[in-house]
Amino acid sequence: MKLLIESLLQFLLSLYIATSVIFLCVQILPGNANQLLRGLTVTSTEESESIEVSVFESYMQWMRAIVTFDFSPSVYTGRDISDVLFPATRQSIVFILLGVGGATLLCFLFLNLQRLASIVSVLSLAPPRFVLALLLAYFFSDVLNVLPVWSPNIFVRSLVPFLSMSLIGGGLLFQMIDQKVREEYNKDYVRTSLSFGASRRRVVFGHILPNILPNTIVYFGAVISILFGVSAVLERIFSIPGVGSLFVDSVITKDIPMIQASSGIAISLMLFQLNACMYISRRLLSGKITIL
């Protein structure tokens, strides 16, 4: 219970600091940010002076919006931000979870194929994230013509970015875990198991991975955070209606309420999963959770 309360307090403090930073970043933008955040359209200097909003009042409204999820209407479309943001958030969560699942499967496959995995992980991480996605799109859509990225079906259109997310996440996770596995290889219990004739696969999956599980959970949190940023780029490139593409569109259209709301939701999700991974890792280290 103590660990849970500490993790919850850390999450709330991190969320408060992050949302305050977002608010301050919006305040330094040119224009009448306070009026726009209240859903007001300013057409003249006199009208701007008549509806002047204090920074403190705007800040309190922003914090209430974070707690109640009651954001002001979009300046660009006029729609309620919650009606647009929540479906996009669900889409992004599903997309990221699928990418994490694919990355996990690839990571375990890489641990079985050590030499090939090192080459594939380096090749998947060497180019910029969007370049890898474009190369995969060209190979599967134009060369092989099996996964058309222009398909009206969002499931078919998402297969190539899902593969990109899996390769990037799997490469990152493999490199983090492989470094820890190499460190464990020099310890006595690993040498003893190998001397008794145990295979490398049995030693890695039966002895090393359970011992480095707390570190692995933290690595998962780091990889998921990176995939949050990757998904924003891929959603925009492949027209996936997620939070990332919504944020980029709002930046292009200068929709300040949407920028603030989408960035706040994205950072909240990122902080939540990081604190959840840290909590599970600390529980494992404290012995409150046991792995049979």
VENQUINOR-V937770 format. One record per backbone hydrogen bond with DSSP energy under -0.5 kcal/mol. CO is the residue of the C=O (numbers start at 1). NH is the residue of the N-H. Records with the same first field share a line. If there is no record, write none. Layout:
CO->NH ; NH
//
This chain:
1->5
2->6
3->7
4->8
5->9
6->10
7->11
8->12
9->13
10->14
11->15
12->16
13->17
14->18
15->19
16->20
17->21
18->22
19->23
20->24
21->25
22->26
23->27
24->28
26->29
31->33
32->36
33->37
34->38
35->40
36->39
40->42
41->43
44->48
45->49
46->50
47->51
49->52
54->58
55->59
56->60
57->61
58->62
59->63
60->64
61->65
62->66
63->67
64->68
65->69
69->71
72->81
74->78
79->74
80->83 ; 84
81->84 ; 85
82->86
84->88
85->89
86->90
87->91
88->92 ; 243
89->93
90->94
91->95
92->96
93->97
94->98
95->99
96->100
97->101
98->102
99->103
100->104
101->105
102->106
103->107
104->108
105->109
106->110
107->111
108->112
109->112 ; 113
112->114
113->117
114->118
115->119
116->120
117->121
118->122
119->123
120->124
121->125
122->126
123->127
128->132
129->133
130->134
131->135
132->136
133->137
134->138
135->139
136->140
137->141 ; 142
138->142 ; 143
139->144
140->146 ; 147
148->151
152->154
153->157
154->158
156->159 ; 160
157->161
158->162
159->163
160->164
161->165
162->166
163->167
164->168
165->169
166->170
167->171
168->172
169->173
170->174
171->175
172->176
173->177
174->178
175->179
176->180
177->181
178->182
179->183
180->184
181->185
183->186
184->187
187->191
188->192
189->193
190->194
191->195
192->196
193->198
194->197
199->203
200->204
201->205
202->206
203->207 ; 208
204->209
207->211
208->212
210->213
212->216
213->217
214->218
215->219
216->220
217->221
218->222
219->223
220->224
221->225
222->226
223->227
224->228
225->229
226->230
227->231
228->232
229->233
230->234
231->235
232->236
233->237
234->238
235->240
236->239
239->241
240->242
242->246
243->247
244->248
245->249
246->250
247->251
248->252
249->253
250->255
251->254
254->256
255->259
256->260
257->261
258->262
259->263
260->264
261->265
262->266
263->267
264->268
265->269
266->270
267->271
268->272
269->273
270->274
271->275
272->276
273->277
274->278
275->279
276->280
277->281
278->282
279->283
280->284
281->285
282->286
283->287 ; 288 ; 289
284->287
290->292
//
